[in-house]
Amino acid sequence: MFGKCKLARYYLKNRNEFFGEEGHEILLKKLKKIIKKEEETKKILLIDVGTNIGNYLPHLKDLSQNQKVEYLLFEPNPVNIKALK
């Protein structure tokens, strides 16, 4: 998946790069490049674990224009789940 998990290995080697808000921007840019290459031939599944109230969903939607994209959002806090609906 994604070139033998290149993104995961990159993250593990460069964890400090992902602290704070700037880390999100870096991650989204890299994901967008990878997804763009993959989306022509494959179905894309984007997962947000700990989605809170869904603030990150617009960023996930921006990653791909492919109609085959599916999203899985997980949130354990019942208060936040009500806000997601």
N, C-alpha and C positions, 0 to 999 in steps of 0.2 A: 504494500500500500504506500502510495506517495514515494516511489523510488526507494523501496526498502527502508522506509521510516527515516528518511534524511532529516525531516523537520524535527522529529523526536530526538535524534542524535544531536542535532544542532542545539536544541534547547538544553539538553543535559550537559553539553560542553560549555554553554554560554548562559547559564542561569542568571547571572547578574544583569545581563542585558534586558531581562524581562521584568525587573522590579519597577514599580510605579506605573504611571499612565503611559509613559513613552514605550514601555515594553509591549503594551497592547497594540500600539501602532506598528511596531516592528513585526510582531507576530501576524497581524492582519495583512500587511504587505507581502510577507513571505507566503502565507496561505493563499493569497490571491494569485500569485504566480504559479504555485503548484496546482491549484484547482483549475486555472485557465487551461493548463496543459492536459489535465485529466478529463475535464468535463465534456470534451468532444465525443468521447467514446464510452464513458462510464456514468453510472448513476452516482450522485454525490450525497452523502449523509453527513450532516453537520450536527455535532452534539455539544450542548452547553450544560455542564454539570454544575449545579449551584447557580441556577439562572437568576435568582433573586426575583426581581419583578419584570425581567425581560428587557432591561436596558441594552443588553448586548445583541439582541436579536436583529436590529437594523444593520449592525455591522456584519453579522453573518449573512443576511440577505444580500448585502452589497458585494459579497465575495463572488457570487455567481449569477449569471443571467440565464443559466440553464434551467429549463422547466423540470428536469429530472431531480432537482434538489429536494431532499427531505430534511426536516429539522426535528431533533429530539431535545426537549428541554426538561431538565430534572430540577426540582426544588423541594427540599424536605420541610421547609417551614410553611405550615398551613396558612399563616397570615399572608405570606407572599404569594401563595398559590391563588388566593382569592383575588389579589391584584393582577395576576396574570390573566385571569378569565376576563 
